[in-house]
Amino acid sequence: MDGILRALPYAAIPFLFGFILENSGNEIRLSGQYIKFGAALSGVILVLMSLYEWSRKKHLFQVHFRVDLELRNRLCANLPWLLASQLVSLVLIGWTRARLEADPDYSALAVFGFLLGAISISYFAFKLAWKRSAIQKHYRGDNEGFYLRYEKWFFFIAISFPLMTALIAMFGYLETARLLLSRFFLSFCILLAAYIMHGLLRRTVVIAPRRLALEQARARRDANVKARREKVAAEERGEIPVPKIDTESIDLETINRQSSQLVNVMVFIVTIIFLWSLWSNLLPALSIFDTVDLWKYTDEDGKKNAITLWNAMQALAIGIVTWLAARNLPGFLEIFVLKRLNMAQSSRFAVVTVLGYIIFILGIVVAFNKLGTQWSQLQWIVAALGVGIGFGLQAIFANMISGLIILFERPIRIGDYITIGDISGTVSRIQIRATTLLDLDNKEILIPNQEIISSRVTNWTLSNSVTRLIINVGIAYGSDTERAHKIMLQTIKDNANVLNHPEPSVLFLGFGASSLDFEVRVFLRDFVQRFRVSHELHLAIDMALREADITIAFPQLDVHVKEIEATPMMIENTPTKPKPRARKKS
């Protein structure tokens, strides 16, 4: 980074000077004392000068982090005198420490140098924290959240902690105060590095989805242009185009959220680890967790080991980190790894899902290991789970195993069009329990994974997307079959969506009850075209046959009435009408 490179030459001078003094013939030098002194000066110069360079106009804090102008002006105005005061303080402390054993009177000068450094740090933090409205404007930028919530505590600690170390030094505990203040400065360096890394990673996470969004926008633009051309051509032919289902686009909002959460978790965990390693040996209270025994277990060698509260806290932390990683890692991998490999959406989904399962299983194993759990102790749990799975959880477990088989064996993939029984649709999600199909009515249908493995499934797009379409045509008896054959064959060949290889065909297959039966067979590039091309071919064949005066037959039933002579038997069986009664005359 530009700020570090600018500050590096100035920071190298004190270190080289200390190295020269350490290797000189000075009688009062201590073992490695001058090198440590030079390294301390170099560290302070490197951090403060880098912070100054980042705060300047058109540099890191303005261009990438969008830090508030007032805060950048305060940093640029106060960092020079803070750097000067810290250099004077370190020079006084370093010069007097080498002479304290020979002359104890130098202790007062050492305390003065320490007070100068501690009070200047506290005053610098006060200058930044004064009128916090400007500070809060800064934290409403890209890194809003953690910094805004705890901003008051940050500045309270930054002001009060150096003053506390100054009081400790005044009471005669100079070495303790110096050690605490040096760790405080290192903590500031860790937090500053975490802030920089968090901002850069967040920026990367924001830019990567924008690039993906731009690529998808270009792909959609090209697809829309192609779709409009096909629609115009179809409308000219009097046809109705069928829209395609998009299965390759990526949910950028979900991926961006997952990646941001993963960055937050990673930066937070790394920061906590560094801060813990820095302060754990100085604060005895932090080691109390390792002295509280919760239970004991016997290992394979027969030795008893204690599980402490610290082990339980580690197991809990590992479990939380595992859950967050398994939940948010897919988005991170989708943007930064898998998308660059030019993998299909179905392959990326399978890789991310399986990797999430692996992370979860490994995290659980490590967490139980921290609690002293061994395989010999888990056998009865596994046996009990086996019995439970065999009865109550049989269906759930079968669906889970079937889901893993689907992900590894890949009989179906994201984007495939499949048929299971009387259900057809495009595979949109494959989860641990069920697979989601999106049918032609745009409804989502959940199919248990076990049913996919155990039932007969037709995958129209597994290894070869070419599909055959059959259209049955019946013409009236008495029609010229040879002419009808040529007309239908030429009609289907004129359709641009019909493939030449395999070659389309028209076959005269039989004499039906009411028609001469033909079968039209064509091959299409993918399954999505079936409905649209079927519509086009039906219209074209009907129009072509009508222009050729060839009638498409319809079911008919002829009734023939034949006149026959009456026989004596028929006459006898014929009922006679009763004679009407005569009316009586009154």
C-alpha positions in Angstrom: 0.0 0.0 0.0 1.1 3.5 -0.8 1.0 4.8 2.7 3.2 2.0 4.1 5.7 2.4 1.3 6.0 6.1 1.9 6.6 5.6 5.7 8.9 2.6 5.3 12.2 4.6 4.6 11.7 6.8 7.6 10.9 3.8 9.8 14.0 2.0 8.7 16.4 4.7 10.0 15.9 4.1 13.8 16.2 0.3 13.4 19.5 0.6 11.4 20.7 3.1 14.0 19.9 0.7 16.9 21.6 -2.2 15.0 24.7 -0.1 14.6 24.8 0.8 18.3 24.2 -2.8 19.4 27.2 -3.9 17.4 29.5 -1.0 18.5 32.0 -1.1 21.4 29.8 0.8 23.8 30.4 -0.5 27.3 26.9 0.3 28.7 24.9 -1.4 26.0 22.6 -4.2 27.0 22.0 -7.5 25.2 19.7 -6.6 22.3 18.6 -3.4 24.1 19.4 -1.0 21.2 17.8 -3.2 18.6 14.6 -3.4 20.7 14.8 0.4 21.1 15.3 0.9 17.4 12.4 -1.5 16.6 10.1 0.4 18.9 10.9 3.7 17.2 10.5 2.2 13.8 7.1 0.6 14.7 5.7 3.9 16.0 7.0 5.8 12.9 5.6 3.2 10.5 2.1 3.1 12.1 1.6 6.9 12.6 3.1 8.0 9.3 1.1 5.4 7.4 -2.0 6.6 9.2 -1.1 10.2 8.2 -0.6 9.2 4.6 -3.9 7.3 4.5 -5.7 10.4 5.9 -4.5 12.7 3.2 -6.6 14.0 0.4 -7.3 11.4 -2.4 -5.7 8.6 -0.4 -7.1 5.4 1.1 -9.5 6.8 3.7 -11.1 9.1 1.2 -11.1 7.1 -2.0 -11.9 3.6 -0.7 -13.3 4.0 2.8 -15.1 7.4 2.4 -14.0 8.6 5.8 -15.6 11.9 6.8 -13.6 15.0 5.8 -13.6 16.4 9.4 -12.1 13.3 10.8 -9.4 13.1 8.1 -8.5 16.8 8.8 -8.3 16.0 12.6 -6.0 13.1 11.9 -3.7 15.1 9.6 -3.6 18.0 12.1 -2.8 16.0 15.2 -0.7 13.1 14.0 2.5 15.1 13.5 2.7 16.4 17.1 1.7 12.9 18.4 4.5 11.4 16.4 7.0 13.9 17.7 5.9 13.4 21.3 6.1 9.7 21.0 9.6 9.8 19.6 10.8 12.1 22.4 9.1 9.8 24.9 10.7 6.7 23.5 14.1 8.3 23.3 14.0 9.4 26.9 12.8 6.0 28.1 15.3 4.1 26.0 18.3 6.3 26.9 17.5 6.2 30.6 16.8 2.4 30.8 20.4 1.7 29.7 21.7 3.8 32.6 19.3 3.0 35.5 21.5 0.3 36.9 24.6 2.6 36.9 22.7 5.7 38.2 19.2 5.4 39.8 18.7 9.2 39.4 17.8 8.6 35.8 14.4 7.1 36.9 12.8 10.5 37.2 13.7 11.3 33.6 12.3 7.9 32.5 9.0 8.6 34.3 8.8 12.0 32.7 9.3 10.5 29.3 6.6 7.9 29.9 4.2 10.5 31.2 4.8 12.6 28.1 4.0 9.7 25.8 0.9 8.5 27.8 -0.6 11.9 28.2 -0.1 12.8 24.5 -1.9 9.6 23.5 -4.8 10.4 25.8 -5.0 14.0 24.5 -4.8 12.8 20.9 -7.8 10.5 21.5 -9.7 13.3 23.2 -9.1 15.6 20.2 -10.6 13.0 17.9 -13.5 12.3 20.1 -14.4 15.9 20.7 -17.7 16.8 19.0 -18.6 13.2 18.1 -21.2 14.2 15.5 -18.4 14.4 12.9 -17.1 11.0 14.0 -20.5 9.5 13.7 -20.9 10.8 10.1 -17.8 8.8 9.2 -19.2 5.6 10.7 -22.4 5.9 8.7 -20.3 5.0 5.7 -19.5 1.6 4.2 -18.3 0.1 7.5 -21.4 1.0 9.5 -22.3 -1.4 12.2 -19.8 -2.6 14.7 -17.7 0.6 14.8 -20.8 2.8 15.2 -22.2 0.7 18.0 -19.0 0.7 20.1 -17.6 4.0 19.1 -18.1 5.6 22.5 -16.4 2.7 24.2 -13.4 2.9 21.8 -12.8 6.5 22.6 -13.4 6.0 26.3 -10.7 3.3 26.5 -8.4 5.3 24.3 -8.6 8.3 26.6 -8.7 6.6 30.0 -6.2 3.7 29.6 -3.1 5.9 28.9 -4.0 8.1 31.9 -4.3 5.0 34.1 -0.9 3.8 33.0 0.5 7.3 33.8 -0.9 7.0 37.3 0.7 3.6 37.7 4.1 5.1 36.6 3.8 7.9 39.0 3.3 5.5 41.9 6.6 3.8 41.0 5.6 0.9 38.8 7.2 2.2 35.7 7.9 -1.2 34.1 4.3 -2.4 34.6 3.0 0.9 33.1 5.4 0.7 30.2 4.4 -2.9 29.5 0.7 -2.1 29.6 1.0 1.0 27.4 3.1 -1.0 24.8 0.5 -3.7 24.7 -2.1 -1.0 24.3 -0.3 0.4 21.3 0.0 -3.1 19.8 -3.8 -3.5 20.3 -4.4 -0.3 18.5 -2.2 -1.6 15.6 -4.2 -4.9 15.5 -7.5 -3.0 15.5 -6.3 -0.6 12.8 -5.1 -3.6 10.7 -8.5 -5.3 11.2 -10.3 -2.1 10.2 -8.2 -1.8 7.0 -8.6 -5.5 6.1 -12.3 -5.4 6.8 -12.7 -2.4 4.6 -10.7 -3.8 1.7 -12.5 -7.2 1.9 -15.8 -5.5 2.0 -14.9 -3.5 -1.0 -13.8 -6.7 -2.8 -17.1 -8.3 -1.8 -19.0 -5.4 -3.2 -17.1 -5.1 -6.4 -17.3 -8.8 -7.3 -21.1 -9.0 -7.2 -21.2 -5.8 -9.3 -19.0 -7.5 -11.9 -21.2 -10.6 -11.8 -24.3 -8.3 -12.1 -22.7 -6.6 -15.2 -22.0 -10.0 -16.8 -25.5 -11.2 -16.1 -26.9 -7.9 -17.5 -24.9 -8.4 -20.7 -26.0 -12.0 -20.9 -29.7 -10.9 -20.4 -29.3 -8.2 -23.0 -28.0 -10.7 -25.6 -30.7 -13.2 -24.6 -33.4 -10.5 -24.9 -32.1 -9.4 -28.3 -32.2 -13.0 -29.4 -35.7 -13.6 -27.9 -37.0 -10.5 -29.6 -35.7 -11.7 -33.0 -37.3 -15.1 -32.4 -40.5 -13.5 -31.3 -40.7 -11.3 -34.4 -39.9 -14.2 -36.7 -42.5 -16.4 -34.9 -45.2 -13.6 -35.1 -44.5 -13.3 -38.8 -45.3 -17.0 -39.1 -48.3 -16.7 -36.9 -46.7 -18.6 -34.0 -46.6 -18.1 -30.2 -43.1 -18.2 -28.7 -42.7 -20.0 -25.3 -40.3 -18.2 -22.8 -37.4 -20.1 -21.5 -36.7 -20.7 -17.8 -33.5 -19.1 -16.5 -31.5 -21.5 -14.4 -28.0 -20.1 -14.8 -28.4 -16.7 -13.1 -27.0 -16.2 -9.6 -28.9 -14.8 -6.7 -26.6 -11.8 -6.2 -28.4 -10.4 -3.1 -28.1 -13.7 -1.2 -24.5 -14.2 -2.2 -23.6 -10.6 -1.3 -25.2 -11.0 2.1 -23.4 -14.4 2.7 -20.0 -13.0 1.7 -20.4 -9.9 3.9 -21.3 -12.0 6.9 -18.4 -14.3 6.2 -16.0 -11.3 6.0 -17.3 -9.9 9.3 -16.9 -13.3 11.0 -13.4 -13.9 9.7 -12.1 -10.4 10.7 -13.7 -10.6 14.1 -12.3 -14.0 14.9 -8.8 -13.2 13.7 -8.9 -9.9 15.7 -10.0 -11.7 18.9 -7.3 -14.3 18.5 -4.6 -11.7 18.1 -5.9 -9.6 21.1 -6.2 -12.7 23.2 -2.6 -13.9 22.5 -1.4 -10.3 23.3 -3.1 -9.9 26.6 -3.6 -13.4 28.0 -0.2 -13.7 29.6 -0.5 -10.2 31.2 -4.0 -10.5 32.8 -4.2 -13.4 35.3 -7.9 -13.1 35.3 -8.1 -14.3 31.8 -6.5 -17.6 32.8 -9.1 -18.4 35.4 -11.3 -20.2 32.8 -8.6 -22.9 32.5 -8.6 -23.6 36.2 -12.3 -24.5 36.5 -12.8 -28.2 36.0 -16.1 -29.3 34.7 -15.5 -33.1 34.4 -12.8 -35.6 33.8 -12.5 -38.4 31.2 -10.1 -41.3 30.8 -8.2 -41.5 27.5 -7.2 -44.7 25.7 -4.0 -45.0 27.8 -6.0 -45.0 31.0 -4.9 -41.4 31.9 -7.4 -39.1 33.4 -7.7 -35.7 31.8 -9.8 -32.7 33.0 -12.2 -30.7 30.8 -12.1 -27.1 31.9 -14.4 -24.2 31.4 -11.9 -22.9 28.8 -12.3 -26.2 26.8 -16.1 -25.8 26.9 -15.8 -22.2 25.7 -13.5 -23.3 22.9 -16.0 -26.0 21.8 -18.8 -23.5 21.8 -16.8 -21.0 19.8 -15.8 -23.8 17.3 -19.5 -24.8 16.9 -20.6 -21.2 16.3 -17.8 -20.6 13.8 -18.6 -23.9 12.0 -22.3 -22.9 11.8 -21.5 -19.5 10.4 -18.9 -20.9 7.9 -21.2 -23.6 6.6 -24.0 -21.0 6.2 -22.0 -18.2 4.6 -19.1 -19.9 2.8 -21.2 -20.8 -0.3 -21.6 -17.2 -1.3 -17.9 -16.5 -0.9 -16.9 -19.5 -3.0 -19.5 -18.7 -5.6 -18.1 -15.2 -6.2 -14.3 -15.7 -5.8 -13.6 -19.3 -6.7 -16.3 -21.3 -8.6 -17.4 -18.5 -10.9 -13.8 -18.2 -12.2 -13.7 -21.9 -13.1 -16.4 -21.6 -15.7 -18.4 -24.4 -14.0 -22.1 -24.9 -14.8 -24.6 -23.8 -12.2 -25.5 -27.4 -11.3 -21.8 -28.3 -10.7 -21.2 -25.2 -8.6 -24.3 -26.0 -6.5 -23.1 -29.6 -5.9 -19.6 -28.5 -4.9 -20.9 -25.8 -2.5 -23.5 -28.1 -0.9 -21.0 -31.0 -0.3 -18.4 -28.6 1.0 -20.9 -27.2 3.5 -21.7 -30.7 4.8 -17.9 -31.4 5.1 -17.3 -28.2 7.1 -20.2 -28.9 9.4 -19.1 -32.5 10.1 -15.5 -31.5 10.7 -16.5 -28.6 13.0 -18.7 -31.0 15.1 -15.9 -33.5 15.3 -13.4 -30.9 16.5 -15.8 -29.4 19.0 -16.5 -32.8 20.5 -12.8 -33.5 20.6 -12.3 -30.4 22.7 -14.8 -31.8 25.2 -12.8 -35.0 25.4 -15.3 -37.1 23.6 -13.8 -40.2 22.0 -15.2 -42.8 19.6 -15.4 -45.4 22.3 -17.8 -43.1 24.2 -19.8 -42.3 21.1 -20.5 -45.9 20.2 -23.6 -46.2 22.3 -24.9 -42.9 21.0 -24.3 -44.1 17.4 -26.1 -47.4 18.2 -29.1 -45.5 19.7 -29.2 -43.2 16.7 -29.1 -46.3 14.5 -32.1 -47.7 16.2 -34.0 -44.4 16.1 -33.1 -44.0 12.4 -34.3 -47.6 11.7 -37.7 -46.7 13.1 -38.8 -43.1 13.6 -36.3 -41.4 11.4 -36.2 -43.9 8.5 -37.8 -41.6 5.9 -35.7 -38.6 6.9 -32.5 -40.5 6.9 -33.3 -42.2 3.6 -34.0 -38.8 2.0 -30.7 -37.4 3.4 -28.7 -40.3 2.0 -30.6 -40.0 -1.3 -29.8 -36.3 -1.4 -26.1 -37.1 -1.0 -26.4 -39.7 -3.8 -28.0 -37.2 -6.1 -25.2 -34.7 -5.4 -22.4 -37.1 -6.0 -23.9 -39.3 -8.7 -25.7 -36.4 -10.3 -28.6 -38.3 -12.1 -30.3 -34.9 -12.0 -28.8 -31.4 -11.9 -29.8 -27.9 -11.5 -31.5 -26.8 -14.7 -32.5 -30.3 -15.9 -36.0 -30.9 -17.1 -37.3 -34.2 -15.5 -40.4 -36.2 -15.3 -41.4 -38.3 -12.3 -44.7 -40.1 -12.7 -47.1 -37.4 -13.8 -45.0 -34.5 -12.6 -42.7 -32.6 -14.8 -40.5 -29.6 -14.2 -37.1 -27.9 -14.1 -34.9 -28.7 -11.2 -34.3 -25.4 -9.3 -32.9 -26.7 -5.9 -31.4 -29.9 -4.5 -31.6 -29.9 -0.7 -30.8 -32.5 1.9 -34.4 -33.6 2.3 -36.1 -32.8 -1.0 -35.6 -31.5 -4.5 -37.6 -28.6 -5.8 -39.1 -28.6 -9.3 -40.4 -25.5 -11.1 -43.2 -26.6 -13.5 -44.6 -24.9 -16.6 -47.2 -23.1 -14.4 -44.3 -21.5 -12.4 -45.3 -23.5 -9.3 -42.6 -25.1 -7.1 -43.1 -28.8 -6.4 -41.1 -30.5 -3.6 -40.1 -34.1 -4.4 -38.6 -36.3 -1.6 -35.1 -37.4 -2.6 -35.9 -41.0 -1.9 -38.6 -40.9 -4.5 -36.2 -39.7 -7.1 -33.7 -42.5 -6.3 -36.3 -45.3 -6.1 -38.7 -44.3 -8.8 -38.4 -44.2 -12.6 -37.2 -40.7 -13.6 -37.0 -39.3 -17.1 -34.3 -36.7 -17.4 -34.8 -35.0 -20.7 -31.5 -33.1 -20.6 -29.0 -35.3 -18.7 -26.3 -36.2 -21.3 -28.0 -35.2 -24.5 -30.4 -32.3 -24.8 -31.6 -33.4 -28.3 -35.2 -34.6 -28.0 -37.7 -36.2 -30.5 -41.1 -34.7 -31.1 -43.9 -36.9 -32.7 -47.0 -35.5 -34.3 -49.8 -37.8 -35.5 -51.6 -36.7 -38.6 -54.6 -38.5 -40.2 -55.9 -37.6 -43.7 -59.2 -38.6 -45.3 -59.6 -41.8 -47.3 -59.2 -41.2 -51.0 -56.4 -38.6 -50.5 -53.1 -38.8 -52.5 -50.8 -40.3 -49.8 -47.6 -39.7 -51.8 -48.4 -36.1 -52.3 -49.4 -35.7 -48.6 -46.1 -37.3 -47.6 -44.0 -34.9 -49.7 -45.9 -31.8 -48.5 -45.6 -32.7 -44.8 -41.9 -33.6 -45.1 -41.1 -30.3 -46.9 -43.1 -28.4 -44.2 -41.2 -29.8 -41.3 -37.9 -29.2 -43.0 -38.7 -25.5 -43.5 -38.9 -25.0 -39.7 -35.7 -23.5 -38.5 -35.9 -25.3 -35.1 -36.0 -28.8 -36.6 -32.5 -30.4 -36.7 -31.2 -31.8 -39.9 -29.2 -34.5 -38.0 -30.9 -36.7 -37.0 -33.0 -36.3 -40.2 -36.7 -35.6 -39.8 -39.1 -38.1 -41.3 -42.8 -38.7 -42.2 -44.1 -42.2 -42.1 -47.3 -43.8 -43.4 -48.1 -46.3 -40.6 -51.6 -47.6 -41.1 -55.2 -47.5 -42.2 -57.2 -46.2 -39.4 -60.9 -46.5 -38.8 -61.5 -43.1 -40.2 -58.2 -41.9 -41.6 -54.9 -42.7 -43.3 -52.5 -42.4 -40.4 -49.1 -40.6 -40.8 -46.5 -40.0 -38.1 -44.3 -36.9 -38.3 -41.0 -37.3 -36.4 -38.6 -34.4 -35.8 -35.6 -33.8 -33.5 -35.1 -30.6 -31.5 -32.1 -29.0 -29.9 -33.5 -29.0 -26.4 -36.7 -29.8 -24.5 -37.8 -26.2 -24.0 -38.6 -26.0 -27.7 -41.0 -28.9 -27.7 -44.2 -26.9 -27.0 -43.3 -24.0 -29.3 -42.2 -26.1 -32.2 -45.2 -28.5 -31.8 -47.4 -25.4 -32.1 -45.5 -24.2 -35.1 -45.6 -27.6 -36.9 -49.3 -28.2 -36.3 -50.1 -24.8 -37.8 -47.8 -25.3 -40.8 -49.0 -28.8 -41.6 -52.7 -27.8 -41.3 -52.1 -24.8 -43.6 -50.0 -26.8 -46.2 -52.6 -29.7 -46.4 -55.4 -27.2 -46.7 -53.8 -25.4 -49.6 -53.3 -28.8 -51.3 -57.0 -29.6 -50.8 -56.1 -32.6 -48.6 -58.6 -33.1 -45.9 -57.5 -33.9 -42.4 -59.8 -36.7 -41.3 -62.1 -36.7 -38.3 -63.9 -39.7 -36.7 -66.9 -40.8 -38.8 -69.7 -43.4 -38.4 -71.7 -44.4 -41.5 -75.2 -46.0 -40.8 -76.7 -48.0 -43.7 -80.5 -48.7 -43.7 -81.6 -51.7 -45.8 -85.2 -52.5 -46.7 -86.3 -56.2 -46.3 -89.5 -58.2 -46.9 -91.6 -59.2 -43.9 -91.8 -62.9 -43.0 -94.8 -64.8 -41.3 -92.8 -65.0 -38.1 -92.1 -61.3 -38.0 -95.9 -60.7 -38.7 -96.9 -62.9 -35.8 -94.5 -61.2 -33.4 -95.6 -57.7 -34.4 -98.0 -56.3 -31.7 -101.4 -55.1 -33.0 -103.0 -51.9 -31.9 -106.2 -52.3 -29.7 -109.4 -51.3 -31.4 -111.0 -48.1 -30.0 -114.2 -48.5 -28.0 -117.4 -47.2 -29.5 -119.1 -44.3 -27.7 -122.5 -44.9 -26.4 -125.2 -42.6 -27.7 -127.2 -40.9 -25.1 
